Amino acid sequence: MARILCVEDDPTTAEYIAKGLGEAGFLVDVTGDGRDGLFQASDGSYDAIVLDRMLPGMDGLAVLSALRAGGVTTPVVMLSALASLDERVRGLRAGSDDYLPKPFALAELLARIEAVRRRVATPGDAPVTRLAFDDLEIDLLARRVTRNGRRIELQPREFRLLEFMMRHIGQVVTRTMLLEGVWDYHFDPGTNVIDVHVSRLRKKLDEGGAKPLLHTVRGAGYRLGEH
């Protein structure tokens, strides 16, 4: 299981990040002090670091510069309320792999963490154009979905929902993640729109007596994978 270090001094933001990444299947360590963050990250054991720009003890840019000077290549997504172009450039030049202005959506943070981890794991590889699990396949370029060779016709939102789930195989995907990642909502509209679309998608995937792949995790969300 991937380990993430979150260095964020605002307790509310830190809790939001830790809860969201935990629900997405990551092990998350949190510290609110720059010096502590540098100490914890200095052995290079984390899979990614979420690093706030303005921290007590030691500024985020100083933490990042010290890590890179020490040869630590762990991917870093820097967070900051300082969203100007100059600040983003400073963060990237200091060695961050990505720079995300506050306020941010959890789904976007997750996507950026996954993106920087992919770049480190597979530098120079071609972009992903196909997703597969068990006998279920998605061709992202042709927008084509098949299961055991059978074509499955999906509406655009159903396709986005399935693609999102396929990118989080085996992980519990929460309502918040789906609202932000599939519907681009940064609030809960208080409707059953997710339940309706998941139900329709599940029916299409299971047509013909195929074994269920999309499961409801009571009180948490949904998971695509083995039961």
PyMOL CGO cylinders between C-alpha atoms (Angstrom):
from pymol import cmd
from pymol.cgo import CYLINDER

trace = [
    CYLINDER, 0.00, 0.00, 0.00, 1.40, 3.40, -1.01, 0.3, 1, 1, 1, 1, 1, 1,
    CYLINDER, 1.40, 3.40, -1.01, 2.54, 5.76, 1.76, 0.3, 1, 1, 1, 1, 1, 1,
    CYLINDER, 2.54, 5.76, 1.76, 1.93, 9.50, 1.59, 0.3, 1, 1, 1, 1, 1, 1,
    CYLINDER, 1.93, 9.50, 1.59, 3.43, 12.19, 3.82, 0.3, 1, 1, 1, 1, 1, 1,
    CYLINDER, 3.43, 12.19, 3.82, 1.22, 15.26, 4.27, 0.3, 1, 1, 1, 1, 1, 1,
    CYLINDER, 1.22, 15.26, 4.27, 3.04, 18.33, 5.61, 0.3, 1, 1, 1, 1, 1, 1,
    CYLINDER, 3.04, 18.33, 5.61, 0.25, 20.84, 6.34, 0.3, 1, 1, 1, 1, 1, 1,
    CYLINDER, 0.25, 20.84, 6.34, -0.10, 23.13, 9.36, 0.3, 1, 1, 1, 1, 1, 1,
    CYLINDER, -0.10, 23.13, 9.36, -3.81, 23.90, 9.02, 0.3, 1, 1, 1, 1, 1, 1,
    CYLINDER, -3.81, 23.90, 9.02, -5.58, 21.17, 11.06, 0.3, 1, 1, 1, 1, 1, 1,
    CYLINDER, -5.58, 21.17, 11.06, -8.80, 21.30, 9.00, 0.3, 1, 1, 1, 1, 1, 1,
    CYLINDER, -8.80, 21.30, 9.00, -6.97, 20.98, 5.68, 0.3, 1, 1, 1, 1, 1, 1,
    CYLINDER, -6.97, 20.98, 5.68, -4.67, 18.28, 7.03, 0.3, 1, 1, 1, 1, 1, 1,
    CYLINDER, -4.67, 18.28, 7.03, -7.64, 16.25, 8.30, 0.3, 1, 1, 1, 1, 1, 1,
    CYLINDER, -7.64, 16.25, 8.30, -9.44, 16.68, 4.95, 0.3, 1, 1, 1, 1, 1, 1,
    CYLINDER, -9.44, 16.68, 4.95, -6.40, 15.43, 3.04, 0.3, 1, 1, 1, 1, 1, 1,
    CYLINDER, -6.40, 15.43, 3.04, -5.67, 12.54, 5.41, 0.3, 1, 1, 1, 1, 1, 1,
    CYLINDER, -5.67, 12.54, 5.41, -9.29, 11.37, 5.40, 0.3, 1, 1, 1, 1, 1, 1,
    CYLINDER, -9.29, 11.37, 5.40, -9.62, 11.60, 1.62, 0.3, 1, 1, 1, 1, 1, 1,
    CYLINDER, -9.62, 11.60, 1.62, -6.33, 9.89, 0.82, 0.3, 1, 1, 1, 1, 1, 1,
    CYLINDER, -6.33, 9.89, 0.82, -7.03, 7.24, 3.44, 0.3, 1, 1, 1, 1, 1, 1,
    CYLINDER, -7.03, 7.24, 3.44, -10.40, 6.49, 1.85, 0.3, 1, 1, 1, 1, 1, 1,
    CYLINDER, -10.40, 6.49, 1.85, -8.61, 6.21, -1.49, 0.3, 1, 1, 1, 1, 1, 1,
    CYLINDER, -8.61, 6.21, -1.49, -6.42, 3.43, -0.11, 0.3, 1, 1, 1, 1, 1, 1,
    CYLINDER, -6.42, 3.43, -0.11, -3.26, 5.29, 0.91, 0.3, 1, 1, 1, 1, 1, 1,
    CYLINDER, -3.26, 5.29, 0.91, -1.43, 5.14, 4.24, 0.3, 1, 1, 1, 1, 1, 1,
    CYLINDER, -1.43, 5.14, 4.24, -1.06, 8.77, 5.33, 0.3, 1, 1, 1, 1, 1, 1,
    CYLINDER, -1.06, 8.77, 5.33, 1.29, 10.35, 7.87, 0.3, 1, 1, 1, 1, 1, 1,
    CYLINDER, 1.29, 10.35, 7.87, 0.65, 13.96, 8.83, 0.3, 1, 1, 1, 1, 1, 1,
    CYLINDER, 0.65, 13.96, 8.83, 2.84, 16.64, 10.35, 0.3, 1, 1, 1, 1, 1, 1,
    CYLINDER, 2.84, 16.64, 10.35, 2.23, 20.36, 10.70, 0.3, 1, 1, 1, 1, 1, 1,
    CYLINDER, 2.23, 20.36, 10.70, 5.86, 21.49, 11.00, 0.3, 1, 1, 1, 1, 1, 1,
    CYLINDER, 5.86, 21.49, 11.00, 8.36, 21.99, 8.19, 0.3, 1, 1, 1, 1, 1, 1,
    CYLINDER, 8.36, 21.99, 8.19, 11.36, 20.69, 10.10, 0.3, 1, 1, 1, 1, 1, 1,
    CYLINDER, 11.36, 20.69, 10.10, 9.48, 17.57, 11.17, 0.3, 1, 1, 1, 1, 1, 1,
    CYLINDER, 9.48, 17.57, 11.17, 8.39, 17.05, 7.58, 0.3, 1, 1, 1, 1, 1, 1,
    CYLINDER, 8.39, 17.05, 7.58, 11.97, 17.28, 6.34, 0.3, 1, 1, 1, 1, 1, 1,
    CYLINDER, 11.97, 17.28, 6.34, 13.10, 14.79, 8.99, 0.3, 1, 1, 1, 1, 1, 1,
    CYLINDER, 13.10, 14.79, 8.99, 10.35, 12.30, 8.13, 0.3, 1, 1, 1, 1, 1, 1,
    CYLINDER, 10.35, 12.30, 8.13, 10.85, 12.58, 4.37, 0.3, 1, 1, 1, 1, 1, 1,
    CYLINDER, 10.85, 12.58, 4.37, 14.66, 12.56, 4.37, 0.3, 1, 1, 1, 1, 1, 1,
    CYLINDER, 14.66, 12.56, 4.37, 14.99, 8.77, 4.08, 0.3, 1, 1, 1, 1, 1, 1,
    CYLINDER, 14.99, 8.77, 4.08, 13.02, 8.72, 0.81, 0.3, 1, 1, 1, 1, 1, 1,
    CYLINDER, 13.02, 8.72, 0.81, 10.66, 6.01, 2.05, 0.3, 1, 1, 1, 1, 1, 1,
    CYLINDER, 10.66, 6.01, 2.05, 7.40, 7.73, 1.02, 0.3, 1, 1, 1, 1, 1, 1,
    CYLINDER, 7.40, 7.73, 1.02, 5.73, 7.20, -2.35, 0.3, 1, 1, 1, 1, 1, 1,
    CYLINDER, 5.73, 7.20, -2.35, 4.66, 10.86, -2.55, 0.3, 1, 1, 1, 1, 1, 1,
    CYLINDER, 4.66, 10.86, -2.55, 4.64, 14.02, -0.42, 0.3, 1, 1, 1, 1, 1, 1,
    CYLINDER, 4.64, 14.02, -0.42, 1.91, 16.64, -0.17, 0.3, 1, 1, 1, 1, 1, 1,
    CYLINDER, 1.91, 16.64, -0.17, 3.75, 19.76, 0.97, 0.3, 1, 1, 1, 1, 1, 1,
    CYLINDER, 3.75, 19.76, 0.97, 2.26, 23.08, 2.04, 0.3, 1, 1, 1, 1, 1, 1,
    CYLINDER, 2.26, 23.08, 2.04, 4.10, 26.20, 0.88, 0.3, 1, 1, 1, 1, 1, 1,
    CYLINDER, 4.10, 26.20, 0.88, 3.87, 28.19, 4.12, 0.3, 1, 1, 1, 1, 1, 1,
    CYLINDER, 3.87, 28.19, 4.12, 4.81, 26.21, 7.24, 0.3, 1, 1, 1, 1, 1, 1,
    CYLINDER, 4.81, 26.21, 7.24, 6.06, 26.89, 10.76, 0.3, 1, 1, 1, 1, 1, 1,
    CYLINDER, 6.06, 26.89, 10.76, 9.56, 25.77, 11.62, 0.3, 1, 1, 1, 1, 1, 1,
    CYLINDER, 9.56, 25.77, 11.62, 10.74, 25.68, 8.02, 0.3, 1, 1, 1, 1, 1, 1,
    CYLINDER, 10.74, 25.68, 8.02, 9.19, 27.08, 4.85, 0.3, 1, 1, 1, 1, 1, 1,
    CYLINDER, 9.19, 27.08, 4.85, 7.89, 24.57, 2.30, 0.3, 1, 1, 1, 1, 1, 1,
    CYLINDER, 7.89, 24.57, 2.30, 10.31, 25.76, -0.39, 0.3, 1, 1, 1, 1, 1, 1,
    CYLINDER, 10.31, 25.76, -0.39, 13.21, 25.32, 2.03, 0.3, 1, 1, 1, 1, 1, 1,
    CYLINDER, 13.21, 25.32, 2.03, 12.00, 21.81, 2.89, 0.3, 1, 1, 1, 1, 1, 1,
    CYLINDER, 12.00, 21.81, 2.89, 11.77, 20.94, -0.78, 0.3, 1, 1, 1, 1, 1, 1,
    CYLINDER, 11.77, 20.94, -0.78, 15.17, 22.40, -1.62, 0.3, 1, 1, 1, 1, 1, 1,
    CYLINDER, 15.17, 22.40, -1.62, 16.79, 20.50, 1.27, 0.3, 1, 1, 1, 1, 1, 1,
    CYLINDER, 16.79, 20.50, 1.27, 15.20, 17.23, 0.15, 0.3, 1, 1, 1, 1, 1, 1,
    CYLINDER, 15.20, 17.23, 0.15, 16.39, 17.63, -3.43, 0.3, 1, 1, 1, 1, 1, 1,
    CYLINDER, 16.39, 17.63, -3.43, 19.86, 18.70, -2.30, 0.3, 1, 1, 1, 1, 1, 1,
    CYLINDER, 19.86, 18.70, -2.30, 20.00, 15.54, -0.20, 0.3, 1, 1, 1, 1, 1, 1,
    CYLINDER, 20.00, 15.54, -0.20, 19.17, 13.36, -3.19, 0.3, 1, 1, 1, 1, 1, 1,
    CYLINDER, 19.17, 13.36, -3.19, 15.58, 12.56, -2.18, 0.3, 1, 1, 1, 1, 1, 1,
    CYLINDER, 15.58, 12.56, -2.18, 13.57, 12.13, -5.40, 0.3, 1, 1, 1, 1, 1, 1,
    CYLINDER, 13.57, 12.13, -5.40, 10.16, 11.39, -3.84, 0.3, 1, 1, 1, 1, 1, 1,
    CYLINDER, 10.16, 11.39, -3.84, 7.42, 13.04, -5.96, 0.3, 1, 1, 1, 1, 1, 1,
    CYLINDER, 7.42, 13.04, -5.96, 6.12, 16.23, -4.33, 0.3, 1, 1, 1, 1, 1, 1,
    CYLINDER, 6.12, 16.23, -4.33, 2.81, 18.02, -4.89, 0.3, 1, 1, 1, 1, 1, 1,
    CYLINDER, 2.81, 18.02, -4.89, 3.07, 21.48, -3.36, 0.3, 1, 1, 1, 1, 1, 1,
    CYLINDER, 3.07, 21.48, -3.36, -0.03, 23.20, -1.98, 0.3, 1, 1, 1, 1, 1, 1,
    CYLINDER, -0.03, 23.20, -1.98, -0.27, 26.94, -1.54, 0.3, 1, 1, 1, 1, 1, 1,
    CYLINDER, -0.27, 26.94, -1.54, -2.66, 29.84, -1.15, 0.3, 1, 1, 1, 1, 1, 1,
    CYLINDER, -2.66, 29.84, -1.15, -0.01, 31.77, -3.12, 0.3, 1, 1, 1, 1, 1, 1,
    CYLINDER, -0.01, 31.77, -3.12, -1.36, 31.01, -6.56, 0.3, 1, 1, 1, 1, 1, 1,
    CYLINDER, -1.36, 31.01, -6.56, 0.43, 33.60, -8.71, 0.3, 1, 1, 1, 1, 1, 1,
    CYLINDER, 0.43, 33.60, -8.71, 2.47, 32.49, -11.70, 0.3, 1, 1, 1, 1, 1, 1,
    CYLINDER, 2.47, 32.49, -11.70, 5.70, 33.60, -10.03, 0.3, 1, 1, 1, 1, 1, 1,
    CYLINDER, 5.70, 33.60, -10.03, 4.98, 31.47, -6.95, 0.3, 1, 1, 1, 1, 1, 1,
    CYLINDER, 4.98, 31.47, -6.95, 4.13, 28.42, -9.05, 0.3, 1, 1, 1, 1, 1, 1,
    CYLINDER, 4.13, 28.42, -9.05, 7.37, 28.86, -11.00, 0.3, 1, 1, 1, 1, 1, 1,
    CYLINDER, 7.37, 28.86, -11.00, 9.34, 29.15, -7.74, 0.3, 1, 1, 1, 1, 1, 1,
    CYLINDER, 9.34, 29.15, -7.74, 7.79, 25.94, -6.47, 0.3, 1, 1, 1, 1, 1, 1,
    CYLINDER, 7.79, 25.94, -6.47, 8.52, 24.03, -9.66, 0.3, 1, 1, 1, 1, 1, 1,
    CYLINDER, 8.52, 24.03, -9.66, 12.08, 25.36, -9.86, 0.3, 1, 1, 1, 1, 1, 1,
    CYLINDER, 12.08, 25.36, -9.86, 12.68, 24.32, -6.26, 0.3, 1, 1, 1, 1, 1, 1,
    CYLINDER, 12.68, 24.32, -6.26, 11.94, 20.76, -7.31, 0.3, 1, 1, 1, 1, 1, 1,
    CYLINDER, 11.94, 20.76, -7.31, 8.22, 20.16, -6.88, 0.3, 1, 1, 1, 1, 1, 1,
    CYLINDER, 8.22, 20.16, -6.88, 6.61, 17.82, -9.39, 0.3, 1, 1, 1, 1, 1, 1,
    CYLINDER, 6.61, 17.82, -9.39, 3.31, 19.69, -9.35, 0.3, 1, 1, 1, 1, 1, 1,
    CYLINDER, 3.31, 19.69, -9.35, 1.81, 22.81, -7.75, 0.3, 1, 1, 1, 1, 1, 1,
    CYLINDER, 1.81, 22.81, -7.75, -1.83, 22.96, -6.64, 0.3, 1, 1, 1, 1, 1, 1,
    CYLINDER, -1.83, 22.96, -6.64, -3.35, 26.28, -5.53, 0.3, 1, 1, 1, 1, 1, 1,
    CYLINDER, -3.35, 26.28, -5.53, -5.70, 26.43, -2.54, 0.3, 1, 1, 1, 1, 1, 1,
    CYLINDER, -5.70, 26.43, -2.54, -8.61, 25.92, -2.28, 0.3, 1, 1, 1, 1, 1, 1,
    CYLINDER, -8.61, 25.92, -2.28, -8.50, 22.61, -4.14, 0.3, 1, 1, 1, 1, 1, 1,
    CYLINDER, -8.50, 22.61, -4.14, -10.74, 19.62, -4.80, 0.3, 1, 1, 1, 1, 1, 1,
    CYLINDER, -10.74, 19.62, -4.80, -9.76, 16.29, -3.29, 0.3, 1, 1, 1, 1, 1, 1,
    CYLINDER, -9.76, 16.29, -3.29, -10.30, 14.52, -6.62, 0.3, 1, 1, 1, 1, 1, 1,
    CYLINDER, -10.30, 14.52, -6.62, -7.81, 16.87, -8.29, 0.3, 1, 1, 1, 1, 1, 1,
    CYLINDER, -7.81, 16.87, -8.29, -5.23, 16.28, -5.55, 0.3, 1, 1, 1, 1, 1, 1,
    CYLINDER, -5.23, 16.28, -5.55, -5.64, 12.52, -5.96, 0.3, 1, 1, 1, 1, 1, 1,
    CYLINDER, -5.64, 12.52, -5.96, -5.30, 12.81, -9.72, 0.3, 1, 1, 1, 1, 1, 1,
    CYLINDER, -5.30, 12.81, -9.72, -2.12, 14.87, -9.40, 0.3, 1, 1, 1, 1, 1, 1,
    CYLINDER, -2.12, 14.87, -9.40, -0.60, 12.46, -6.89, 0.3, 1, 1, 1, 1, 1, 1,
    CYLINDER, -0.60, 12.46, -6.89, -1.33, 9.57, -9.24, 0.3, 1, 1, 1, 1, 1, 1,
    CYLINDER, -1.33, 9.57, -9.24, 0.11, 11.52, -12.17, 0.3, 1, 1, 1, 1, 1, 1,
    CYLINDER, 0.11, 11.52, -12.17, 3.41, 12.39, -10.48, 0.3, 1, 1, 1, 1, 1, 1,
    CYLINDER, 3.41, 12.39, -10.48, 3.78, 8.81, -9.24, 0.3, 1, 1, 1, 1, 1, 1,
    CYLINDER, 3.78, 8.81, -9.24, 3.22, 7.50, -12.77, 0.3, 1, 1, 1, 1, 1, 1,
    CYLINDER, 3.22, 7.50, -12.77, 5.84, 9.89, -14.16, 0.3, 1, 1, 1, 1, 1, 1,
    CYLINDER, 5.84, 9.89, -14.16, 8.39, 8.65, -11.66, 0.3, 1, 1, 1, 1, 1, 1,
    CYLINDER, 8.39, 8.65, -11.66, 7.48, 4.97, -12.11, 0.3, 1, 1, 1, 1, 1, 1,
    CYLINDER, 7.48, 4.97, -12.11, 7.31, 4.98, -15.91, 0.3, 1, 1, 1, 1, 1, 1,
    CYLINDER, 7.31, 4.98, -15.91, 9.32, 7.91, -17.31, 0.3, 1, 1, 1, 1, 1, 1,
    CYLINDER, 9.32, 7.91, -17.31, 8.97, 8.32, -21.04, 0.3, 1, 1, 1, 1, 1, 1,
    CYLINDER, 8.97, 8.32, -21.04, 6.19, 5.76, -21.39, 0.3, 1, 1, 1, 1, 1, 1,
    CYLINDER, 6.19, 5.76, -21.39, 3.26, 6.44, -23.70, 0.3, 1, 1, 1, 1, 1, 1,
    CYLINDER, 3.26, 6.44, -23.70, 0.06, 7.74, -22.09, 0.3, 1, 1, 1, 1, 1, 1,
    CYLINDER, 0.06, 7.74, -22.09, -2.46, 5.15, -20.92, 0.3, 1, 1, 1, 1, 1, 1,
    CYLINDER, -2.46, 5.15, -20.92, -5.10, 4.48, -23.60, 0.3, 1, 1, 1, 1, 1, 1,
    CYLINDER, -5.10, 4.48, -23.60, -6.54, 1.24, -22.24, 0.3, 1, 1, 1, 1, 1, 1,
    CYLINDER, -6.54, 1.24, -22.24, -7.78, 0.15, -18.82, 0.3, 1, 1, 1, 1, 1, 1,
    CYLINDER, -7.78, 0.15, -18.82, -8.59, -3.46, -17.94, 0.3, 1, 1, 1, 1, 1, 1,
    CYLINDER, -8.59, -3.46, -17.94, -9.69, -5.54, -14.98, 0.3, 1, 1, 1, 1, 1, 1,
    CYLINDER, -9.69, -5.54, -14.98, -10.70, -9.18, -15.10, 0.3, 1, 1, 1, 1, 1, 1,
    CYLINDER, -10.70, -9.18, -15.10, -12.74, -9.52, -18.33, 0.3, 1, 1, 1, 1, 1, 1,
    CYLINDER, -12.74, -9.52, -18.33, -13.69, -5.82, -18.41, 0.3, 1, 1, 1, 1, 1, 1,
    CYLINDER, -13.69, -5.82, -18.41, -11.84, -3.48, -20.79, 0.3, 1, 1, 1, 1, 1, 1,
    CYLINDER, -11.84, -3.48, -20.79, -12.02, 0.22, -21.69, 0.3, 1, 1, 1, 1, 1, 1,
    CYLINDER, -12.02, 0.22, -21.69, -10.49, 1.69, -24.83, 0.3, 1, 1, 1, 1, 1, 1,
    CYLINDER, -10.49, 1.69, -24.83, -10.11, 5.36, -23.84, 0.3, 1, 1, 1, 1, 1, 1,
    CYLINDER, -10.11, 5.36, -23.84, -9.40, 6.56, -27.36, 0.3, 1, 1, 1, 1, 1, 1,
    CYLINDER, -9.40, 6.56, -27.36, -12.31, 4.76, -29.06, 0.3, 1, 1, 1, 1, 1, 1,
    CYLINDER, -12.31, 4.76, -29.06, -14.55, 5.27, -25.98, 0.3, 1, 1, 1, 1, 1, 1,
    CYLINDER, -14.55, 5.27, -25.98, -15.38, 1.59, -26.24, 0.3, 1, 1, 1, 1, 1, 1,
    CYLINDER, -15.38, 1.59, -26.24, -16.23, -0.72, -23.31, 0.3, 1, 1, 1, 1, 1, 1,
    CYLINDER, -16.23, -0.72, -23.31, -16.31, -4.51, -23.55, 0.3, 1, 1, 1, 1, 1, 1,
    CYLINDER, -16.31, -4.51, -23.55, -16.75, -7.36, -21.11, 0.3, 1, 1, 1, 1, 1, 1,
    CYLINDER, -16.75, -7.36, -21.11, -15.63, -10.81, -22.17, 0.3, 1, 1, 1, 1, 1, 1,
    CYLINDER, -15.63, -10.81, -22.17, -15.76, -9.49, -25.73, 0.3, 1, 1, 1, 1, 1, 1,
    CYLINDER, -15.76, -9.49, -25.73, -19.35, -8.20, -25.38, 0.3, 1, 1, 1, 1, 1, 1,
    CYLINDER, -19.35, -8.20, -25.38, -19.79, -4.53, -26.29, 0.3, 1, 1, 1, 1, 1, 1,
    CYLINDER, -19.79, -4.53, -26.29, -21.36, -2.42, -23.53, 0.3, 1, 1, 1, 1, 1, 1,
    CYLINDER, -21.36, -2.42, -23.53, -23.04, 0.80, -24.60, 0.3, 1, 1, 1, 1, 1, 1,
    CYLINDER, -23.04, 0.80, -24.60, -22.64, 3.54, -22.00, 0.3, 1, 1, 1, 1, 1, 1,
    CYLINDER, -22.64, 3.54, -22.00, -23.87, 7.11, -21.76, 0.3, 1, 1, 1, 1, 1, 1,
    CYLINDER, -23.87, 7.11, -21.76, -21.10, 9.75, -21.44, 0.3, 1, 1, 1, 1, 1, 1,
    CYLINDER, -21.10, 9.75, -21.44, -21.57, 10.13, -17.67, 0.3, 1, 1, 1, 1, 1, 1,
    CYLINDER, -21.57, 10.13, -17.67, -21.63, 6.35, -17.20, 0.3, 1, 1, 1, 1, 1, 1,
    CYLINDER, -21.63, 6.35, -17.20, -18.39, 6.12, -19.17, 0.3, 1, 1, 1, 1, 1, 1,
    CYLINDER, -18.39, 6.12, -19.17, -16.75, 8.76, -16.95, 0.3, 1, 1, 1, 1, 1, 1,
    CYLINDER, -16.75, 8.76, -16.95, -17.99, 6.93, -13.87, 0.3, 1, 1, 1, 1, 1, 1,
    CYLINDER, -17.99, 6.93, -13.87, -16.59, 3.61, -15.04, 0.3, 1, 1, 1, 1, 1, 1,
    CYLINDER, -16.59, 3.61, -15.04, -13.27, 5.17, -16.08, 0.3, 1, 1, 1, 1, 1, 1,
    CYLINDER, -13.27, 5.17, -16.08, -12.94, 6.79, -12.64, 0.3, 1, 1, 1, 1, 1, 1,
    CYLINDER, -12.94, 6.79, -12.64, -13.69, 3.48, -10.92, 0.3, 1, 1, 1, 1, 1, 1,
    CYLINDER, -13.69, 3.48, -10.92, -11.23, 1.64, -13.19, 0.3, 1, 1, 1, 1, 1, 1,
    CYLINDER, -11.23, 1.64, -13.19, -8.50, 4.09, -12.21, 0.3, 1, 1, 1, 1, 1, 1,
    CYLINDER, -8.50, 4.09, -12.21, -9.16, 3.21, -8.57, 0.3, 1, 1, 1, 1, 1, 1,
    CYLINDER, -9.16, 3.21, -8.57, -9.39, -0.59, -8.82, 0.3, 1, 1, 1, 1, 1, 1,
    CYLINDER, -9.39, -0.59, -8.82, -9.76, -2.23, -5.43, 0.3, 1, 1, 1, 1, 1, 1,
    CYLINDER, -9.76, -2.23, -5.43, -10.11, 1.09, -3.61, 0.3, 1, 1, 1, 1, 1, 1,
    CYLINDER, -10.11, 1.09, -3.61, -13.23, 2.35, -1.86, 0.3, 1, 1, 1, 1, 1, 1,
    CYLINDER, -13.23, 2.35, -1.86, -14.41, 5.40, -3.84, 0.3, 1, 1, 1, 1, 1, 1,
    CYLINDER, -14.41, 5.40, -3.84, -16.45, 7.81, -1.74, 0.3, 1, 1, 1, 1, 1, 1,
    CYLINDER, -16.45, 7.81, -1.74, -19.39, 9.99, -2.74, 0.3, 1, 1, 1, 1, 1, 1,
    CYLINDER, -19.39, 9.99, -2.74, -17.17, 13.07, -2.39, 0.3, 1, 1, 1, 1, 1, 1,
    CYLINDER, -17.17, 13.07, -2.39, -14.60, 11.62, -4.78, 0.3, 1, 1, 1, 1, 1, 1,
    CYLINDER, -14.60, 11.62, -4.78, -17.30, 10.78, -7.34, 0.3, 1, 1, 1, 1, 1, 1,
    CYLINDER, -17.30, 10.78, -7.34, -19.02, 14.15, -7.07, 0.3, 1, 1, 1, 1, 1, 1,
    CYLINDER, -19.02, 14.15, -7.07, -15.72, 15.94, -7.63, 0.3, 1, 1, 1, 1, 1, 1,
    CYLINDER, -15.72, 15.94, -7.63, -14.13, 13.55, -10.12, 0.3, 1, 1, 1, 1, 1, 1,
    CYLINDER, -14.13, 13.55, -10.12, -17.13, 12.62, -12.29, 0.3, 1, 1, 1, 1, 1, 1,
    CYLINDER, -17.13, 12.62, -12.29, -19.69, 15.39, -11.83, 0.3, 1, 1, 1, 1, 1, 1,
    CYLINDER, -19.69, 15.39, -11.83, -17.28, 18.27, -11.14, 0.3, 1, 1, 1, 1, 1, 1,
    CYLINDER, -17.28, 18.27, -11.14, -19.32, 19.22, -8.08, 0.3, 1, 1, 1, 1, 1, 1,
    CYLINDER, -19.32, 19.22, -8.08, -17.44, 20.59, -5.08, 0.3, 1, 1, 1, 1, 1, 1,
    CYLINDER, -17.44, 20.59, -5.08, -20.52, 20.26, -2.89, 0.3, 1, 1, 1, 1, 1, 1,
    CYLINDER, -20.52, 20.26, -2.89, -23.13, 17.59, -2.23, 0.3, 1, 1, 1, 1, 1, 1,
    CYLINDER, -23.13, 17.59, -2.23, -26.31, 18.48, -4.17, 0.3, 1, 1, 1, 1, 1, 1,
    CYLINDER, -26.31, 18.48, -4.17, -28.30, 16.27, -1.81, 0.3, 1, 1, 1, 1, 1, 1,
    CYLINDER, -28.30, 16.27, -1.81, -29.71, 14.05, -4.55, 0.3, 1, 1, 1, 1, 1, 1,
    CYLINDER, -29.71, 14.05, -4.55, -29.40, 10.36, -5.38, 0.3, 1, 1, 1, 1, 1, 1,
    CYLINDER, -29.40, 10.36, -5.38, -27.71, 11.07, -8.72, 0.3, 1, 1, 1, 1, 1, 1,
    CYLINDER, -27.71, 11.07, -8.72, -24.72, 8.87, -7.84, 0.3, 1, 1, 1, 1, 1, 1,
    CYLINDER, -24.72, 8.87, -7.84, -26.86, 5.94, -6.70, 0.3, 1, 1, 1, 1, 1, 1,
    CYLINDER, -26.86, 5.94, -6.70, -28.92, 6.09, -9.89, 0.3, 1, 1, 1, 1, 1, 1,
    CYLINDER, -28.92, 6.09, -9.89, -25.88, 6.11, -12.20, 0.3, 1, 1, 1, 1, 1, 1,
    CYLINDER, -25.88, 6.11, -12.20, -24.08, 3.38, -10.25, 0.3, 1, 1, 1, 1, 1, 1,
    CYLINDER, -24.08, 3.38, -10.25, -27.21, 1.22, -10.41, 0.3, 1, 1, 1, 1, 1, 1,
    CYLINDER, -27.21, 1.22, -10.41, -27.50, 1.70, -14.19, 0.3, 1, 1, 1, 1, 1, 1,
    CYLINDER, -27.50, 1.70, -14.19, -23.79, 1.01, -14.71, 0.3, 1, 1, 1, 1, 1, 1,
    CYLINDER, -23.79, 1.01, -14.71, -23.89, -2.11, -12.55, 0.3, 1, 1, 1, 1, 1, 1,
    CYLINDER, -23.89, -2.11, -12.55, -26.89, -3.46, -14.49, 0.3, 1, 1, 1, 1, 1, 1,
    CYLINDER, -26.89, -3.46, -14.49, -25.07, -3.00, -17.79, 0.3, 1, 1, 1, 1, 1, 1,
    CYLINDER, -25.07, -3.00, -17.79, -21.86, -4.56, -16.51, 0.3, 1, 1, 1, 1, 1, 1,
    CYLINDER, -21.86, -4.56, -16.51, -23.64, -7.60, -15.06, 0.3, 1, 1, 1, 1, 1, 1,
    CYLINDER, -23.64, -7.60, -15.06, -25.89, -8.23, -18.07, 0.3, 1, 1, 1, 1, 1, 1,
    CYLINDER, -25.89, -8.23, -18.07, -25.99, -11.84, -19.15, 0.3, 1, 1, 1, 1, 1, 1,
    CYLINDER, -25.99, -11.84, -19.15, -25.26, -13.23, -15.72, 0.3, 1, 1, 1, 1, 1, 1,
    CYLINDER, -25.26, -13.23, -15.72, -21.68, -12.02, -15.48, 0.3, 1, 1, 1, 1, 1, 1,
    CYLINDER, -21.68, -12.02, -15.48, -20.19, -12.02, -11.98, 0.3, 1, 1, 1, 1, 1, 1,
    CYLINDER, -20.19, -12.02, -11.98, -20.62, -8.71, -10.13, 0.3, 1, 1, 1, 1, 1, 1,
    CYLINDER, -20.62, -8.71, -10.13, -17.61, -6.40, -10.21, 0.3, 1, 1, 1, 1, 1, 1,
    CYLINDER, -17.61, -6.40, -10.21, -19.07, -3.13, -8.88, 0.3, 1, 1, 1, 1, 1, 1,
    CYLINDER, -19.07, -3.13, -8.88, -19.85, -3.37, -5.17, 0.3, 1, 1, 1, 1, 1, 1,
    CYLINDER, -19.85, -3.37, -5.17, -21.48, -1.06, -2.63, 0.3, 1, 1, 1, 1, 1, 1,
    CYLINDER, -21.48, -1.06, -2.63, -19.45, -0.61, 0.55, 0.3, 1, 1, 1, 1, 1, 1,
    CYLINDER, -19.45, -0.61, 0.55, -22.08, 0.25, 3.13, 0.3, 1, 1, 1, 1, 1, 1,
    CYLINDER, -22.08, 0.25, 3.13, -21.49, 3.60, 4.79, 0.3, 1, 1, 1, 1, 1, 1,
    CYLINDER, -21.49, 3.60, 4.79, -18.38, 4.31, 2.72, 0.3, 1, 1, 1, 1, 1, 1,
    CYLINDER, -18.38, 4.31, 2.72, -18.97, 4.30, -1.04, 0.3, 1, 1, 1, 1, 1, 1,
    CYLINDER, -18.97, 4.30, -1.04, -18.29, 1.91, -3.91, 0.3, 1, 1, 1, 1, 1, 1,
    CYLINDER, -18.29, 1.91, -3.91, -15.52, -0.40, -5.02, 0.3, 1, 1, 1, 1, 1, 1,
    CYLINDER, -15.52, -0.40, -5.02, -14.72, -1.97, -8.39, 0.3, 1, 1, 1, 1, 1, 1,
    CYLINDER, -14.72, -1.97, -8.39, -12.98, -5.30, -7.92, 0.3, 1, 1, 1, 1, 1, 1,
    CYLINDER, -12.98, -5.30, -7.92, -13.39, -8.77, -6.51, 0.3, 1, 1, 1, 1, 1, 1,
    CYLINDER, -13.39, -8.77, -6.51, -16.06, -9.11, -3.82, 0.3, 1, 1, 1, 1, 1, 1,
]
cmd.load_cgo(trace, "trace")
